Amino acid sequence: MPIFKLDPVACKAIKTVLSEKGLPLSVRIEIRSTGCCDASLGIAAEAAEAHDLIEDVDGLAIAMSPATHQLVGDVSISYLDDSGRKGFVLESDRPLNEWAGFAPGSIRL
């Protein structure tokens, strides 16, 4: 059973960003500090490590550490492009905060 649910529009957008930067088609789901409040999920342009949970979705490798998966569960990634709000929206089975999935983010390069 897949642990990542990737919207086709999000997949294309991630691959475009990575290709434009000349980076491999590989990302990591990570926990980020928001700087003022609770932690949130984010996407980083990083290769998978040997211990990671890894899935290939349409030629894009998506990785997440087992510890992160244990904390948040499965992750859905969509892409938002709506009047000034543009970016990737990550939602998980067990959200890290009450605002999870509310604000779009970018790929950490």
C-alpha positions as CSV (number, residue, x, y, z in Angstrom):
1,M,0.0,0.0,0.0
2,P,1.5,3.4,-1.0
3,I,2.6,5.8,1.8
4,F,2.6,8.7,-0.6
5,K,-0.4,10.0,-2.5
6,L,0.9,12.4,-5.2
7,D,-1.5,14.4,-7.2
8,P,-0.5,14.4,-10.9
9,V,-0.3,18.2,-11.1
10,A,2.0,18.2,-8.0
11,C,4.1,15.5,-9.5
12,K,4.6,17.5,-12.7
13,A,5.3,20.7,-10.7
14,I,8.0,18.9,-8.6
15,K,9.6,17.4,-11.6
16,T,9.6,20.8,-13.4
17,V,11.3,22.6,-10.4
18,L,14.0,19.9,-10.1
19,S,14.6,19.7,-13.8
20,E,15.0,23.5,-14.1
21,K,17.6,23.4,-11.4
22,G,19.4,20.4,-12.9
23,L,18.7,18.3,-9.9
24,P,17.9,14.5,-9.8
25,L,14.2,13.6,-9.6
26,S,14.3,12.8,-5.9
27,V,12.7,14.5,-2.9
28,R,12.4,13.9,0.8
29,I,9.4,14.6,3.0
30,E,10.7,16.3,6.1
31,I,9.5,18.0,9.3
32,R,10.3,21.7,9.3
33,S,10.2,24.4,11.9
34,T,7.9,27.2,11.0
35,G,9.9,29.6,13.0
36,C,7.2,30.7,15.4
37,C,4.7,28.0,15.9
38,D,4.3,24.3,15.5
39,A,6.4,22.1,13.1
40,S,5.0,21.3,9.6
41,L,5.8,19.0,6.7
42,G,7.9,20.1,3.8
43,I,9.6,18.9,0.7
44,A,13.3,19.0,0.2
45,A,15.3,18.3,-3.0
46,E,17.4,15.5,-1.4
47,A,18.3,11.9,-2.4
48,A,17.0,9.0,-0.4
49,E,19.2,7.3,2.2
50,A,19.6,3.6,2.7
51,H,17.2,3.5,5.7
52,D,14.4,5.6,4.1
53,L,11.0,4.5,3.0
54,I,11.1,5.1,-0.7
55,E,8.5,5.1,-3.5
56,D,8.8,5.8,-7.2
57,V,5.8,7.8,-8.5
58,D,5.9,8.4,-12.3
59,G,9.7,8.6,-12.3
60,L,10.0,10.7,-9.1
61,A,11.6,9.2,-6.1
62,I,9.9,10.2,-2.8
63,A,11.6,9.4,0.5
64,M,10.8,9.8,4.1
65,S,12.5,8.5,7.2
66,P,10.8,5.7,9.1
67,A,10.7,7.9,12.2
68,T,8.9,10.7,10.3
69,H,6.4,8.1,8.9
70,Q,5.8,6.7,12.4
71,L,5.0,10.2,13.6
72,V,2.8,11.5,10.7
73,G,1.6,8.4,8.8
74,D,0.9,8.5,5.1
75,V,1.3,11.8,3.2
76,S,-0.7,13.4,0.4
77,I,0.9,16.0,-1.8
78,S,-1.1,18.4,-4.0
79,Y,-0.4,21.6,-5.8
80,L,-2.2,24.9,-5.3
81,D,-2.1,27.7,-7.9
82,D,-4.9,30.1,-6.8
83,S,-4.8,33.9,-6.9
84,G,-1.6,34.6,-5.1
85,R,-1.4,31.3,-3.2
86,K,1.0,29.0,-5.1
87,G,2.9,25.9,-3.9
88,F,2.8,22.4,-2.5
89,V,0.2,21.4,0.1
90,L,1.2,18.4,2.3
91,E,-1.4,16.6,4.5
92,S,-0.8,13.6,6.6
93,D,-2.8,10.9,8.4
94,R,-1.7,12.4,11.8
95,P,-1.2,16.2,11.3
96,L,1.6,17.9,13.2
97,N,-0.6,20.9,14.0
98,E,-4.0,22.4,13.6
99,W,-3.0,24.3,10.5
100,A,-1.5,21.4,8.7
101,G,-2.4,21.4,5.0
102,F,-3.6,25.0,5.1
103,A,-0.7,26.9,3.5
104,P,1.2,26.0,0.4
105,G,5.0,25.7,0.6
106,S,8.0,25.4,-1.8
107,I,10.7,22.8,-2.3
108,R,13.8,23.4,-0.2
109,L,16.6,23.3,-2.7
